[in-house]
Amino acid sequence: MTEPTDTAPTDDEVLARLLRSRHSCRAFLSDPVPDETVRLLFALAQRTASWCNSQAWQVRLTSGEETARFAKELGEHARTHPQAPDLEPPAAYEGDYLARRRAAGFGLYNAVGVERGDLAGRERQTGENFRFFGAPHVAVVSVPRSLGVYGAVDCGGYVSTLLTAAQSLGLGAIAQAAIAMYADFVHAYLGIPEDRDIVCAVSFGYTDPTHPANAFRTERAPVDTVVAGLPGAAEGRTP
């Protein structure tokens, strides 16, 4: 930890600010991110810890016109084809997991003015996933199939680091499992080998601060409901 001064926050304060302010950006400006910033973003993400330092992730990055073409073709495919993911999606959301999922969904719909029962509005908002919410850059993350579930776990750690690194660089970002639901198309379109599983995409760029979707925030469960045996709970010392 760095020594506190009158002007410089400590490392834990910086990290807390980044984690608390980070959110899933669902509307981007079209401005591209400078090349040097993109390189720094992925250099920071490469510091992610992994099982036996395997660094299981590989990333296929698109930018600018390539992203626009990818979005157009993927959107058309998603409208006319069934899902075909490489990784098995959740079998069911139950209990707290279902409640959190619903709260996130209803919160987003409320932010963008989609009323309950407005199926067409929901479909339009879902379609934004395949436009990458207008992001100029998309990173598709894949993992060797041979590494199984722990390779996918390592990719999850990579995605988390990538999102936090984007926040530190003044960028908006969102992890998108929706893209992985059409893994067959993604393999063919981007030339990703079939012996790798498509995990997700991360769309990134500059946040559109005027879009109502970006005023929406999800909540987090209290840490004491998640971590059993947490010290200091009774005294309220957890952040």
C-alpha positions as CSV (number, residue, x, y, z in Angstrom):
1,M,0.0,0.0,0.0
2,T,1.3,3.5,-0.8
3,E,1.9,5.9,2.0
4,P,-1.0,8.4,2.3
5,T,-0.2,12.1,1.6
6,D,-2.3,15.2,1.5
7,T,-2.9,14.9,-2.2
8,A,-2.4,11.3,-3.2
9,P,-5.0,8.6,-2.3
10,T,-3.8,5.3,-1.1
11,D,-3.9,2.2,-3.4
12,D,-6.9,0.8,-1.6
13,E,-8.8,4.1,-1.9
14,V,-8.1,4.1,-5.7
15,L,-9.2,0.5,-6.1
16,A,-12.4,1.1,-4.0
17,R,-13.2,4.2,-6.2
18,L,-12.8,2.2,-9.4
19,L,-14.8,-0.7,-8.2
20,R,-17.6,1.4,-6.8
21,S,-17.9,3.6,-9.9
22,R,-17.6,0.9,-12.5
23,H,-20.8,-0.1,-14.2
24,S,-21.9,-1.9,-17.4
25,C,-22.0,0.7,-20.1
26,R,-25.0,0.2,-22.4
27,A,-24.5,3.2,-24.8
28,F,-21.2,4.3,-26.3
29,L,-20.0,7.2,-28.2
30,S,-18.7,6.4,-31.7
31,D,-15.3,7.9,-31.0
32,P,-12.5,5.3,-31.3
33,V,-10.1,4.8,-28.4
34,P,-6.5,5.8,-29.3
35,D,-4.3,2.9,-30.2
36,E,-1.9,3.5,-27.3
37,T,-4.7,3.4,-24.8
38,V,-6.1,0.2,-26.3
39,R,-2.6,-1.4,-26.0
40,L,-2.3,-0.2,-22.4
41,L,-5.8,-1.6,-21.5
42,F,-4.8,-5.1,-22.7
43,A,-1.4,-4.9,-21.2
44,L,-3.0,-4.2,-17.8
45,A,-5.5,-7.0,-18.2
46,Q,-2.7,-9.4,-19.0
47,R,-1.5,-9.2,-15.4
48,T,-4.5,-11.3,-14.4
49,A,-3.8,-14.3,-12.1
50,S,-4.5,-17.7,-13.6
51,W,-4.3,-21.4,-12.7
52,C,-0.6,-22.5,-13.0
53,N,-0.1,-19.2,-14.8
54,S,-1.7,-20.9,-17.9
55,Q,-3.1,-17.5,-19.1
56,A,-5.9,-19.5,-20.8
57,W,-7.5,-16.5,-22.5
58,Q,-7.1,-15.5,-26.1
59,V,-8.8,-12.3,-27.4
60,R,-10.0,-11.4,-30.9
61,L,-10.3,-7.6,-31.1
62,T,-12.3,-5.7,-33.6
63,S,-12.4,-1.9,-34.1
64,G,-14.1,0.7,-36.2
65,E,-15.6,-0.5,-39.4
66,E,-14.8,-4.2,-38.6
67,T,-16.9,-3.8,-35.4
68,A,-19.8,-2.3,-37.4
69,R,-19.7,-5.2,-39.9
70,F,-19.5,-7.8,-37.2
71,A,-22.5,-6.2,-35.4
72,K,-24.6,-6.2,-38.6
73,E,-23.8,-9.8,-39.5
74,L,-24.2,-11.1,-35.9
75,G,-27.5,-9.2,-35.4
76,E,-28.9,-10.7,-38.6
77,H,-27.8,-14.2,-37.6
78,A,-29.3,-13.9,-34.1
79,R,-32.6,-12.9,-35.5
80,T,-32.8,-15.9,-37.8
81,H,-30.9,-18.8,-36.0
82,P,-31.2,-20.7,-32.8
83,Q,-28.7,-20.3,-30.0
84,A,-25.6,-22.5,-30.2
85,P,-23.2,-21.7,-27.3
86,D,-20.0,-23.5,-26.7
87,L,-20.4,-23.3,-22.9
88,E,-23.5,-24.6,-21.2
89,P,-25.6,-21.6,-20.0
90,P,-27.2,-21.6,-16.5
91,A,-29.8,-24.3,-16.1
92,A,-32.0,-22.1,-13.9
93,Y,-32.0,-18.9,-11.8
94,E,-33.6,-19.5,-8.4
95,G,-34.0,-17.7,-5.1
96,D,-31.7,-14.8,-4.6
97,Y,-30.1,-15.3,-8.1
98,L,-33.5,-15.0,-9.7
99,A,-34.4,-11.9,-7.7
100,R,-31.2,-10.2,-8.6
101,R,-31.6,-11.0,-12.2
102,R,-35.1,-9.6,-12.3
103,A,-34.1,-6.5,-10.4
104,A,-31.3,-5.8,-12.9
105,G,-33.6,-6.4,-15.9
106,F,-36.5,-4.3,-14.6
107,G,-34.1,-1.5,-13.6
108,L,-32.7,-1.4,-17.1
109,Y,-36.1,-1.4,-18.7
110,N,-37.3,1.4,-16.4
111,A,-34.3,3.4,-17.3
112,V,-34.9,3.2,-21.0
113,G,-38.7,3.5,-20.8
114,V,-39.7,-0.1,-21.6
115,E,-42.9,-0.9,-19.7
116,R,-43.7,-4.3,-18.3
117,G,-45.5,-6.2,-21.0
118,D,-43.9,-4.3,-23.8
119,L,-42.5,-7.3,-25.6
120,A,-41.4,-5.3,-28.7
121,G,-39.5,-2.9,-26.4
122,R,-37.7,-5.7,-24.7
123,E,-36.8,-7.2,-28.0
124,R,-35.4,-3.9,-29.2
125,Q,-33.3,-3.6,-26.0
126,T,-32.1,-7.2,-26.3
127,G,-31.0,-6.4,-29.9
128,E,-28.7,-3.7,-28.6
129,N,-26.5,-6.5,-27.4
130,F,-25.7,-7.5,-30.9
131,R,-25.0,-3.9,-31.8
132,F,-22.5,-3.9,-29.0
133,F,-24.5,-0.9,-27.7
134,G,-22.7,1.2,-30.3
135,A,-19.2,0.5,-29.0
136,P,-16.4,1.0,-31.5
137,H,-14.3,-1.9,-30.0
138,V,-15.2,-5.4,-29.2
139,A,-13.0,-8.1,-27.6
140,V,-14.1,-11.7,-28.0
141,V,-12.6,-13.9,-25.3
142,S,-12.1,-17.6,-25.9
143,V,-10.5,-20.5,-24.0
144,P,-9.0,-23.8,-25.0
145,R,-11.7,-26.5,-24.7
146,S,-9.1,-28.9,-23.2
147,L,-8.8,-26.7,-20.1
148,G,-12.4,-27.2,-19.1
149,V,-14.1,-25.3,-16.4
150,Y,-11.0,-23.9,-14.7
151,G,-9.9,-22.4,-18.0
152,A,-13.2,-20.6,-18.2
153,V,-12.8,-19.5,-14.5
154,D,-9.4,-18.0,-15.5
155,C,-11.1,-16.1,-18.4
156,G,-13.7,-14.8,-15.9
157,G,-10.8,-13.3,-13.9
158,Y,-9.4,-11.8,-17.0
159,V,-12.7,-10.2,-17.9
160,S,-13.0,-8.7,-14.4
161,T,-9.5,-7.2,-14.7
162,L,-10.2,-5.9,-18.1
163,L,-13.4,-4.1,-16.9
164,T,-11.6,-2.5,-14.0
165,A,-8.6,-1.5,-16.2
166,A,-11.1,0.1,-18.6
167,Q,-12.6,2.1,-15.8
168,S,-9.1,3.3,-14.7
169,L,-8.5,4.6,-18.2
170,G,-11.7,6.6,-18.4
171,L,-13.4,4.1,-20.6
172,G,-16.9,2.4,-20.5
173,A,-17.1,-1.3,-20.9
174,I,-19.6,-4.2,-20.7
175,A,-19.1,-8.0,-20.6
176,Q,-21.6,-9.7,-22.9
177,A,-22.5,-13.4,-22.6
178,A,-25.2,-12.8,-25.3
179,I,-22.5,-12.9,-28.0
180,A,-21.4,-16.4,-26.8
181,M,-24.9,-17.7,-27.3
182,Y,-24.1,-17.7,-31.0
183,A,-20.7,-19.2,-30.8
184,D,-21.1,-21.1,-34.1
185,F,-21.3,-17.8,-36.0
186,V,-18.6,-16.2,-34.0
187,H,-16.2,-19.0,-34.7
188,A,-16.8,-18.8,-38.4
189,Y,-17.0,-15.0,-38.8
190,L,-13.8,-14.2,-36.7
191,G,-11.8,-17.3,-37.6
192,I,-11.6,-18.5,-34.0
193,P,-10.5,-22.2,-34.0
194,E,-13.1,-24.8,-33.1
195,D,-10.9,-26.2,-30.3
196,R,-11.5,-23.0,-28.3
197,D,-14.7,-22.2,-26.5
198,I,-16.2,-18.7,-26.9
199,V,-16.6,-17.3,-23.4
200,C,-18.0,-13.8,-23.9
201,A,-17.3,-10.5,-25.5
202,V,-16.3,-7.2,-23.8
203,S,-17.4,-4.1,-25.7
204,F,-15.6,-0.9,-24.8
205,G,-15.2,2.7,-25.8
206,Y,-16.3,6.1,-24.4
207,T,-19.5,6.2,-22.4
208,D,-22.4,8.2,-23.8
209,P,-23.3,10.3,-20.7
210,T,-26.6,11.4,-22.1
211,H,-28.1,8.0,-22.7
212,P,-30.6,6.9,-20.0
213,A,-29.3,3.3,-19.9
214,N,-26.1,4.7,-18.4
215,A,-27.9,6.2,-15.4
216,F,-29.0,2.7,-14.3
217,R,-27.0,0.9,-11.6
218,T,-27.3,-2.5,-10.1
219,E,-26.9,-3.2,-6.4
220,R,-24.6,-5.6,-4.5
221,A,-25.6,-8.0,-1.7
222,P,-24.2,-7.1,1.7
223,V,-20.8,-8.7,2.1
224,D,-21.8,-10.4,5.4
225,T,-24.5,-12.4,3.4
226,V,-21.8,-13.7,1.1
227,V,-18.7,-14.3,3.2
228,A,-19.2,-16.7,6.1
229,G,-16.9,-16.1,9.1
230,L,-16.0,-12.5,8.0
231,P,-14.0,-10.8,10.8
232,G,-15.2,-7.4,12.1
233,A,-18.8,-7.9,11.0
234,A,-20.3,-7.1,14.4
235,E,-18.2,-3.9,14.6
236,G,-19.2,-2.8,11.1
237,R,-15.6,-2.5,10.0
238,T,-16.2,-3.9,6.5
239,P,-16.3,-1.3,3.6
